Amino acid sequence: MNTGQMLAFGAGTFCLGIAFTFGLIFAVIARHGSADQNDGCLSTAISLAALMLAAYFFIQAV
């Protein structure tokens, strides 16, 4: 494994951590929020963007 692969794998792992953290935070907010608040799809878009970026880095590492 060369240095570029290690950096890409590390960046992918970092993006997965960000996606997991944001997903957990938004899940807690949605669960404890009131029913009349509209959350929208911004939280889903942020989590999916981080997951797609992680997938890109993992593909680059391979």
mmCIF file of the N, C-alpha and C atoms, coordinates in Angstrom:
data_MODEL
# 
_entry.id   MODEL 
# 
loop_
_atom_site.group_PDB 
_atom_site.id 
_atom_site.type_symbol 
_atom_site.label_atom_id 
_atom_site.label_alt_id 
_atom_site.label_comp_id 
_atom_site.label_asym_id 
_atom_site.label_entity_id 
_atom_site.label_seq_id 
_atom_site.pdbx_PDB_ins_code 
_atom_site.Cartn_x 
_atom_site.Cartn_y 
_atom_site.Cartn_z 
_atom_site.occupancy 
_atom_site.B_iso_or_equiv 
_atom_site.pdbx_formal_charge 
_atom_site.auth_seq_id 
_atom_site.auth_comp_id 
_atom_site.auth_asym_id 
_atom_site.auth_atom_id 
_atom_site.pdbx_PDB_model_num 
ATOM 1   N N  . MET A 1 1  ? 0.853   -1.169 0.000  1.00 0.00 ? 1  MET A N  1 
ATOM 2   C CA . MET A 1 1  ? 0.000   0.000  0.000  1.00 0.00 ? 1  MET A CA 1 
ATOM 3   C C  . MET A 1 1  ? 0.903   1.238  0.000  1.00 0.00 ? 1  MET A C  1 
ATOM 4   N N  . ASN A 1 2  ? 0.707   2.114  -0.969 1.00 0.00 ? 2  ASN A N  1 
ATOM 5   C CA . ASN A 1 2  ? 1.546   3.303  -1.024 1.00 0.00 ? 2  ASN A CA 1 
ATOM 6   C C  . ASN A 1 2  ? 0.918   4.451  -0.234 1.00 0.00 ? 2  ASN A C  1 
ATOM 7   N N  . THR A 1 3  ? 1.590   5.576  -0.221 1.00 0.00 ? 3  THR A N  1 
ATOM 8   C CA . THR A 1 3  ? 1.173   6.713  0.600  1.00 0.00 ? 3  THR A CA 1 
ATOM 9   C C  . THR A 1 3  ? -0.156  7.294  0.116  1.00 0.00 ? 3  THR A C  1 
ATOM 10  N N  . GLY A 1 4  ? -0.348  7.363  -1.192 1.00 0.00 ? 4  GLY A N  1 
ATOM 11  C CA . GLY A 1 4  ? -1.596  7.896  -1.726 1.00 0.00 ? 4  GLY A CA 1 
ATOM 12  C C  . GLY A 1 4  ? -2.798  7.063  -1.330 1.00 0.00 ? 4  GLY A C  1 
ATOM 13  N N  . GLN A 1 5  ? -2.641  5.748  -1.338 1.00 0.00 ? 5  GLN A N  1 
ATOM 14  C CA . GLN A 1 5  ? -3.732  4.872  -0.925 1.00 0.00 ? 5  GLN A CA 1 
ATOM 15  C C  . GLN A 1 5  ? -4.039  5.038  0.560  1.00 0.00 ? 5  GLN A C  1 
ATOM 16  N N  . MET A 1 6  ? -3.004  5.175  1.362  1.00 0.00 ? 6  MET A N  1 
ATOM 17  C CA . MET A 1 6  ? -3.229  5.363  2.797  1.00 0.00 ? 6  MET A CA 1 
ATOM 18  C C  . MET A 1 6  ? -3.929  6.683  3.077  1.00 0.00 ? 6  MET A C  1 
ATOM 19  N N  . LEU A 1 7  ? -3.545  7.745  2.365  1.00 0.00 ? 7  LEU A N  1 
ATOM 20  C CA . LEU A 1 7  ? -4.195  9.037  2.560  1.00 0.00 ? 7  LEU A CA 1 
ATOM 21  C C  . LEU A 1 7  ? -5.657  8.990  2.112  1.00 0.00 ? 7  LEU A C  1 
ATOM 22  N N  . ALA A 1 8  ? -5.930  8.334  0.977  1.00 0.00 ? 8  ALA A N  1 
ATOM 23  C CA . ALA A 1 8  ? -7.306  8.229  0.498  1.00 0.00 ? 8  ALA A CA 1 
ATOM 24  C C  . ALA A 1 8  ? -8.154  7.396  1.453  1.00 0.00 ? 8  ALA A C  1 
ATOM 25  N N  . PHE A 1 9  ? -7.590  6.309  1.968  1.00 0.00 ? 9  PHE A N  1 
ATOM 26  C CA . PHE A 1 9  ? -8.322  5.488  2.923  1.00 0.00 ? 9  PHE A CA 1 
ATOM 27  C C  . PHE A 1 9  ? -8.592  6.257  4.214  1.00 0.00 ? 9  PHE A C  1 
ATOM 28  N N  . GLY A 1 10 ? -7.614  7.015  4.683  1.00 0.00 ? 10 GLY A N  1 
ATOM 29  C CA . GLY A 1 10 ? -7.806  7.833  5.886  1.00 0.00 ? 10 GLY A CA 1 
ATOM 30  C C  . GLY A 1 10 ? -8.862  8.903  5.683  1.00 0.00 ? 10 GLY A C  1 
ATOM 31  N N  . ALA A 1 11 ? -8.859  9.536  4.508  1.00 0.00 ? 11 ALA A N  1 
ATOM 32  C CA . ALA A 1 11 ? -9.869  10.554 4.221  1.00 0.00 ? 11 ALA A CA 1 
ATOM 33  C C  . ALA A 1 11 ? -11.259 9.929  4.136  1.00 0.00 ? 11 ALA A C  1 
ATOM 34  N N  . GLY A 1 12 ? -11.362 8.741  3.556  1.00 0.00 ? 12 GLY A N  1 
ATOM 35  C CA . GLY A 1 12 ? -12.646 8.046  3.494  1.00 0.00 ? 12 GLY A CA 1 
ATOM 36  C C  . GLY A 1 12 ? -13.153 7.677  4.874  1.00 0.00 ? 12 GLY A C  1 
ATOM 37  N N  . THR A 1 13 ? -12.260 7.232  5.731  1.00 0.00 ? 13 THR A N  1 
ATOM 38  C CA . THR A 1 13 ? -12.644 6.899  7.102  1.00 0.00 ? 13 THR A CA 1 
ATOM 39  C C  . THR A 1 13 ? -13.079 8.144  7.863  1.00 0.00 ? 13 THR A C  1 
ATOM 40  N N  . PHE A 1 14 ? -12.392 9.250  7.637  1.00 0.00 ? 14 PHE A N  1 
ATOM 41  C CA . PHE A 1 14 ? -12.759 10.514 8.270  1.00 0.00 ? 14 PHE A CA 1 
ATOM 42  C C  . PHE A 1 14 ? -14.152 10.959 7.811  1.00 0.00 ? 14 PHE A C  1 
ATOM 43  N N  . CYS A 1 15 ? -14.447 10.826 6.522  1.00 0.00 ? 15 CYS A N  1 
ATOM 44  C CA . CYS A 1 15 ? -15.765 11.196 6.001  1.00 0.00 ? 15 CYS A CA 1 
ATOM 45  C C  . CYS A 1 15 ? -16.858 10.289 6.555  1.00 0.00 ? 15 CYS A C  1 
ATOM 46  N N  . LEU A 1 16 ? -16.556 9.012  6.730  1.00 0.00 ? 16 LEU A N  1 
ATOM 47  C CA . LEU A 1 16 ? -17.532 8.117  7.354  1.00 0.00 ? 16 LEU A CA 1 
ATOM 48  C C  . LEU A 1 16 ? -17.823 8.529  8.788  1.00 0.00 ? 16 LEU A C  1 
ATOM 49  N N  . GLY A 1 17 ? -16.801 8.943  9.499  1.00 0.00 ? 17 GLY A N  1 
ATOM 50  C CA . GLY A 1 17 ? -17.003 9.427  10.865 1.00 0.00 ? 17 GLY A CA 1 
ATOM 51  C C  . GLY A 1 17 ? -17.866 10.671 10.903 1.00 0.00 ? 17 GLY A C  1 
ATOM 52  N N  . ILE A 1 18 ? -17.647 11.577 9.963  1.00 0.00 ? 18 ILE A N  1 
ATOM 53  C CA . ILE A 1 18 ? -18.467 12.788 9.893  1.00 0.00 ? 18 ILE A CA 1 
ATOM 54  C C  . ILE A 1 18 ? -19.914 12.432 9.577  1.00 0.00 ? 18 ILE A C  1 
ATOM 55  N N  . ALA A 1 19 ? -20.120 11.528 8.621  1.00 0.00 ? 19 ALA A N  1 
ATOM 56  C CA . ALA A 1 19 ? -21.481 11.117 8.253  1.00 0.00 ? 19 ALA A CA 1 
ATOM 57  C C  . ALA A 1 19 ? -22.186 10.461 9.438  1.00 0.00 ? 19 ALA A C  1 
ATOM 58  N N  . PHE A 1 20 ? -21.474 9.608  10.170 1.00 0.00 ? 20 PHE A N  1 
ATOM 59  C CA . PHE A 1 20 ? -22.067 8.947  11.327 1.00 0.00 ? 20 PHE A CA 1 
ATOM 60  C C  . PHE A 1 20 ? -22.423 9.959  12.409 1.00 0.00 ? 20 PHE A C  1 
ATOM 61  N N  . THR A 1 21 ? -21.519 10.908 12.660 1.00 0.00 ? 21 THR A N  1 
ATOM 62  C CA . THR A 1 21 ? -21.762 11.911 13.695 1.00 0.00 ? 21 THR A CA 1 
ATOM 63  C C  . THR A 1 21 ? -22.951 12.792 13.348 1.00 0.00 ? 21 THR A C  1 
ATOM 64  N N  . PHE A 1 22 ? -22.994 13.304 12.110 1.00 0.00 ? 22 PHE A N  1 
ATOM 65  C CA . PHE A 1 22 ? -24.124 14.129 11.708 1.00 0.00 ? 22 PHE A CA 1 
ATOM 66  C C  . PHE A 1 22 ? -25.420 13.326 11.706 1.00 0.00 ? 22 PHE A C  1 
ATOM 67  N N  . GLY A 1 23 ? -25.366 12.090 11.251 1.00 0.00 ? 23 GLY A N  1 
ATOM 68  C CA . GLY A 1 23 ? -26.559 11.249 11.263 1.00 0.00 ? 23 GLY A CA 1 
ATOM 69  C C  . GLY A 1 23 ? -27.088 11.021 12.665 1.00 0.00 ? 23 GLY A C  1 
ATOM 70  N N  . LEU A 1 24 ? -26.191 10.792 13.598 1.00 0.00 ? 24 LEU A N  1 
ATOM 71  C CA . LEU A 1 24 ? -26.591 10.589 14.989 1.00 0.00 ? 24 LEU A CA 1 
ATOM 72  C C  . LEU A 1 24 ? -27.189 11.859 15.581 1.00 0.00 ? 24 LEU A C  1 
ATOM 73  N N  . ILE A 1 25 ? -26.555 12.993 15.326 1.00 0.00 ? 25 ILE A N  1 
ATOM 74  C CA . ILE A 1 25 ? -27.059 14.272 15.844 1.00 0.00 ? 25 ILE A CA 1 
ATOM 75  C C  . ILE A 1 25 ? -28.436 14.578 15.273 1.00 0.00 ? 25 ILE A C  1 
ATOM 76  N N  . PHE A 1 26 ? -28.600 14.405 13.965 1.00 0.00 ? 26 PHE A N  1 
ATOM 77  C CA . PHE A 1 26 ? -29.889 14.718 13.349 1.00 0.00 ? 26 PHE A CA 1 
ATOM 78  C C  . PHE A 1 26 ? -30.968 13.735 13.767 1.00 0.00 ? 26 PHE A C  1 
ATOM 79  N N  . ALA A 1 27 ? -30.601 12.486 14.034 1.00 0.00 ? 27 ALA A N  1 
ATOM 80  C CA . ALA A 1 27 ? -31.581 11.511 14.511 1.00 0.00 ? 27 ALA A CA 1 
ATOM 81  C C  . ALA A 1 27 ? -32.081 11.879 15.905 1.00 0.00 ? 27 ALA A C  1 
ATOM 82  N N  . VAL A 1 28 ? -31.175 12.327 16.762 1.00 0.00 ? 28 VAL A N  1 
ATOM 83  C CA . VAL A 1 28 ? -31.572 12.740 18.114 1.00 0.00 ? 28 VAL A CA 1 
ATOM 84  C C  . VAL A 1 28 ? -32.441 13.993 18.050 1.00 0.00 ? 28 VAL A C  1 
ATOM 85  N N  . ILE A 1 29 ? -32.075 14.932 17.186 1.00 0.00 ? 29 ILE A N  1 
ATOM 86  C CA . ILE A 1 29 ? -32.875 16.153 17.042 1.00 0.00 ? 29 ILE A CA 1 
ATOM 87  C C  . ILE A 1 29 ? -34.270 15.815 16.528 1.00 0.00 ? 29 ILE A C  1 
ATOM 88  N N  . ALA A 1 30 ? -34.356 14.923 15.550 1.00 0.00 ? 30 ALA A N  1 
ATOM 89  C CA . ALA A 1 30 ? -35.660 14.557 14.994 1.00 0.00 ? 30 ALA A CA 1 
ATOM 90  C C  . ALA A 1 30 ? -36.509 13.818 16.017 1.00 0.00 ? 30 ALA A C  1 
ATOM 91  N N  . ARG A 1 31 ? -35.873 13.008 16.838 1.00 0.00 ? 31 ARG A N  1 
ATOM 92  C CA . ARG A 1 31 ? -36.639 12.237 17.822 1.00 0.00 ? 31 ARG A CA 1 
ATOM 93  C C  . ARG A 1 31 ? -37.180 13.115 18.937 1.00 0.00 ? 31 ARG A C  1 
ATOM 94  N N  . HIS A 1 32 ? -36.388 14.094 19.374 1.00 0.00 ? 32 HIS A N  1 
ATOM 95  C CA . HIS A 1 32 ? -36.792 14.916 20.510 1.00 0.00 ? 32 HIS A CA 1 
ATOM 96  C C  . HIS A 1 32 ? -37.397 16.251 20.093 1.00 0.00 ? 32 HIS A C  1 
ATOM 97  N N  . GLY A 1 33 ? -37.524 16.489 18.797 1.00 0.00 ? 33 GLY A N  1 
ATOM 98  C CA . GLY A 1 33 ? -38.146 17.722 18.323 1.00 0.00 ? 33 GLY A CA 1 
ATOM 99  C C  . GLY A 1 33 ? -39.653 17.617 18.395 1.00 0.00 ? 33 GLY A C  1 
ATOM 100 N N  . SER A 1 34 ? -40.312 18.761 18.367 1.00 0.00 ? 34 SER A N  1 
ATOM 101 C CA . SER A 1 34 ? -41.769 18.738 18.412 1.00 0.00 ? 34 SER A CA 1 
ATOM 102 C C  . SER A 1 34 ? -42.326 18.339 17.046 1.00 0.00 ? 34 SER A C  1 
ATOM 103 N N  . ALA A 1 35 ? -43.554 17.909 17.023 1.00 0.00 ? 35 ALA A N  1 
ATOM 104 C CA . ALA A 1 35 ? -44.155 17.383 15.808 1.00 0.00 ? 35 ALA A CA 1 
ATOM 105 C C  . ALA A 1 35 ? -44.482 18.483 14.798 1.00 0.00 ? 35 ALA A C  1 
ATOM 106 N N  . ASP A 1 36 ? -44.630 19.725 15.237 1.00 0.00 ? 36 ASP A N  1 
ATOM 107 C CA . ASP A 1 36 ? -45.006 20.780 14.313 1.00 0.00 ? 36 ASP A CA 1 
ATOM 108 C C  . ASP A 1 36 ? -43.814 21.410 13.592 1.00 0.00 ? 36 ASP A C  1 
ATOM 109 N N  . GLN A 1 37 ? -42.604 21.025 13.950 1.00 0.00 ? 37 GLN A N  1 
ATOM 110 C CA . GLN A 1 37 ? -41.425 21.557 13.261 1.00 0.00 ? 37 GLN A CA 1 
ATOM 111 C C  . GLN A 1 37 ? -41.150 20.717 12.023 1.00 0.00 ? 37 GLN A C  1 
ATOM 112 N N  . ASN A 1 38 ? -40.888 21.389 10.918 1.00 0.00 ? 38 ASN A N  1 
ATOM 113 C CA . ASN A 1 38 ? -40.558 20.693 9.685  1.00 0.00 ? 38 ASN A CA 1 
ATOM 114 C C  . ASN A 1 38 ? -39.051 20.694 9.540  1.00 0.00 ? 38 ASN A C  1 
ATOM 115 N N  . ASP A 1 39 ? -38.434 19.512 9.573  1.00 0.00 ? 39 ASP A N  1 
ATOM 116 C CA . ASP A 1 39 ? -36.977 19.407 9.546  1.00 0.00 ? 39 ASP A CA 1 
ATOM 117 C C  . ASP A 1 39 ? -36.417 19.577 8.145  1.00 0.00 ? 39 ASP A C  1 
ATOM 118 N N  . GLY A 1 40 ? -37.160 19.188 7.135  1.00 0.00 ? 40 GLY A N  1 
ATOM 119 C CA . GLY A 1 40 ? -36.677 19.283 5.765  1.00 0.00 ? 40 GLY A CA 1 
ATOM 120 C C  . GLY A 1 40 ? -35.705 18.164 5.449  1.00 0.00 ? 40 GLY A C  1 
ATOM 121 N N  . CYS A 1 41 ? -35.049 18.297 4.320  1.00 0.00 ? 41 CYS A N  1 
ATOM 122 C CA . CYS A 1 41 ? -34.143 17.235 3.905  1.00 0.00 ? 41 CYS A CA 1 
ATOM 123 C C  . CYS A 1 41 ? -32.685 17.684 3.945  1.00 0.00 ? 41 CYS A C  1 
ATOM 124 N N  . LEU A 1 42 ? -32.394 18.798 4.595  1.00 0.00 ? 42 LEU A N  1 
ATOM 125 C CA . LEU A 1 42 ? -31.014 19.269 4.676  1.00 0.00 ? 42 LEU A CA 1 
ATOM 126 C C  . LEU A 1 42 ? -30.141 18.284 5.444  1.00 0.00 ? 42 LEU A C  1 
ATOM 127 N N  . SER A 1 43 ? -30.669 17.728 6.519  1.00 0.00 ? 43 SER A N  1 
ATOM 128 C CA . SER A 1 43 ? -29.873 16.782 7.307  1.00 0.00 ? 43 SER A CA 1 
ATOM 129 C C  . SER A 1 43 ? -29.568 15.528 6.503  1.00 0.00 ? 43 SER A C  1 
ATOM 130 N N  . THR A 1 44 ? -30.527 15.061 5.722  1.00 0.00 ? 44 THR A N  1 
ATOM 131 C CA . THR A 1 44 ? -30.299 13.893 4.884  1.00 0.00 ? 44 THR A CA 1 
ATOM 132 C C  . THR A 1 44 ? -29.282 14.195 3.798  1.00 0.00 ? 44 THR A C  1 
ATOM 133 N N  . ALA A 1 45 ? -29.361 15.382 3.216  1.00 0.00 ? 45 ALA A N  1 
ATOM 134 C CA . ALA A 1 45 ? -28.419 15.767 2.164  1.00 0.00 ? 45 ALA A CA 1 
ATOM 135 C C  . ALA A 1 45 ? -26.995 15.858 2.696  1.00 0.00 ? 45 ALA A C  1 
ATOM 136 N N  . ILE A 1 46 ? -26.826 16.385 3.887  1.00 0.00 ? 46 ILE A N  1 
ATOM 137 C CA . ILE A 1 46 ? -25.488 16.497 4.480  1.00 0.00 ? 46 ILE A CA 1 
ATOM 138 C C  . ILE A 1 46 ? -24.905 15.112 4.742  1.00 0.00 ? 46 ILE A C  1 
ATOM 139 N N  . SER A 1 47 ? -25.709 14.226 5.300  1.00 0.00 ? 47 SER A N  1 
ATOM 140 C CA . SER A 1 47 ? -25.230 12.876 5.590  1.00 0.00 ? 47 SER A CA 1 
ATOM 141 C C  . SER A 1 47 ? -24.915 12.104 4.312  1.00 0.00 ? 47 SER A C  1 
ATOM 142 N N  . LEU A 1 48 ? -25.767 12.236 3.294  1.00 0.00 ? 48 LEU A N  1 
ATOM 143 C CA . LEU A 1 48 ? -25.518 11.523 2.043  1.00 0.00 ? 48 LEU A CA 1 
ATOM 144 C C  . LEU A 1 48 ? -24.311 12.087 1.307  1.00 0.00 ? 48 LEU A C  1 
ATOM 145 N N  . ALA A 1 49 ? -24.093 13.393 1.398  1.00 0.00 ? 49 ALA A N  1 
ATOM 146 C CA . ALA A 1 49 ? -22.919 13.986 0.761  1.00 0.00 ? 49 ALA A CA 1 
ATOM 147 C C  . ALA A 1 49 ? -21.639 13.453 1.407  1.00 0.00 ? 49 ALA A C  1 
ATOM 148 N N  . ALA A 1 50 ? -21.636 13.331 2.717  1.00 0.00 ? 50 ALA A N  1 
ATOM 149 C CA . ALA A 1 50 ? -20.464 12.795 3.399  1.00 0.00 ? 50 ALA A CA 1 
ATOM 150 C C  . ALA A 1 50 ? -20.255 11.322 3.042  1.00 0.00 ? 50 ALA A C  1 
ATOM 151 N N  . LEU A 1 51 ? -21.329 10.565 2.915  1.00 0.00 ? 51 LEU A N  1 
ATOM 152 C CA . LEU A 1 51 ? -21.209 9.158  2.532  1.00 0.00 ? 51 LEU A CA 1 
ATOM 153 C C  . LEU A 1 51 ? -20.699 9.004  1.099  1.00 0.00 ? 51 LEU A C  1 
ATOM 154 N N  . MET A 1 52 ? -21.170 9.862  0.192  1.00 0.00 ? 52 MET A N  1 
ATOM 155 C CA . MET A 1 52 ? -20.693 9.795  -1.192 1.00 0.00 ? 52 MET A CA 1 
ATOM 156 C C  . MET A 1 52 ? -19.220 10.184 -1.285 1.00 0.00 ? 52 MET A C  1 
ATOM 157 N N  . LEU A 1 53 ? -18.809 11.169 -0.496 1.00 0.00 ? 53 LEU A N  1 
ATOM 158 C CA . LEU A 1 53 ? -17.402 11.556 -0.478 1.00 0.00 ? 53 LEU A CA 1 
ATOM 159 C C  . LEU A 1 53 ? -16.539 10.431 0.079  1.00 0.00 ? 53 LEU A C  1 
ATOM 160 N N  . ALA A 1 54 ? -17.026 9.753  1.107  1.00 0.00 ? 54 ALA A N  1 
ATOM 161 C CA . ALA A 1 54 ? -16.293 8.611  1.656  1.00 0.00 ? 54 ALA A CA 1 
ATOM 162 C C  . ALA A 1 54 ? -16.176 7.494  0.625  1.00 0.00 ? 54 ALA A C  1 
ATOM 163 N N  . ALA A 1 55 ? -17.257 7.227  -0.107 1.00 0.00 ? 55 ALA A N  1 
ATOM 164 C CA . ALA A 1 55 ? -17.211 6.201  -1.142 1.00 0.00 ? 55 ALA A CA 1 
ATOM 165 C C  . ALA A 1 55 ? -16.207 6.569  -2.230 1.00 0.00 ? 55 ALA A C  1 
ATOM 166 N N  . TYR A 1 56 ? -16.162 7.834  -2.594 1.00 0.00 ? 56 TYR A N  1 
ATOM 167 C CA . TYR A 1 56 ? -15.201 8.284  -3.599 1.00 0.00 ? 56 TYR A CA 1 
ATOM 168 C C  . TYR A 1 56 ? -13.762 8.035  -3.133 1.00 0.00 ? 56 TYR A C  1 
ATOM 169 N N  . PHE A 1 57 ? -13.469 8.381  -1.899 1.00 0.00 ? 57 PHE A N  1 
ATOM 170 C CA . PHE A 1 57 ? -12.111 8.173  -1.389 1.00 0.00 ? 57 PHE A CA 1 
ATOM 171 C C  . PHE A 1 57 ? -11.765 6.696  -1.268 1.00 0.00 ? 57 PHE A C  1 
ATOM 172 N N  . PHE A 1 58 ? -12.738 5.857  -0.898 1.00 0.00 ? 58 PHE A N  1 
ATOM 173 C CA . PHE A 1 58 ? -12.463 4.421  -0.814 1.00 0.00 ? 58 PHE A CA 1 
ATOM 174 C C  . PHE A 1 58 ? -12.208 3.843  -2.198 1.00 0.00 ? 58 PHE A C  1 
ATOM 175 N N  . ILE A 1 59 ? -12.945 4.312  -3.203 1.00 0.00 ? 59 ILE A N  1 
ATOM 176 C CA . ILE A 1 59 ? -12.702 3.842  -4.570 1.00 0.00 ? 59 ILE A CA 1 
ATOM 177 C C  . ILE A 1 59 ? -11.323 4.287  -5.038 1.00 0.00 ? 59 ILE A C  1 
ATOM 178 N N  . GLN A 1 60 ? -10.929 5.503  -4.690 1.00 0.00 ? 60 GLN A N  1 
ATOM 179 C CA . GLN A 1 60 ? -9.598  5.984  -5.060 1.00 0.00 ? 60 GLN A CA 1 
ATOM 180 C C  . GLN A 1 60 ? -8.499  5.172  -4.360 1.00 0.00 ? 60 GLN A C  1 
ATOM 181 N N  . ALA A 1 61 ? -8.774  4.711  -3.162 1.00 0.00 ? 61 ALA A N  1 
ATOM 182 C CA . ALA A 1 61 ? -7.772  3.925  -2.427 1.00 0.00 ? 61 ALA A CA 1 
ATOM 183 C C  . ALA A 1 61 ? -7.581  2.554  -3.054 1.00 0.00 ? 61 ALA A C  1 
ATOM 184 N N  . VAL A 1 62 ? -8.604  2.018  -3.659 1.00 0.00 ? 62 VAL A N  1 
ATOM 185 C CA . VAL A 1 62 ? -8.506  0.708  -4.279 1.00 0.00 ? 62 VAL A CA 1 
ATOM 186 C C  . VAL A 1 62 ? -7.815  0.863  -5.613 1.00 0.00 ? 62 VAL A C  1 
# 
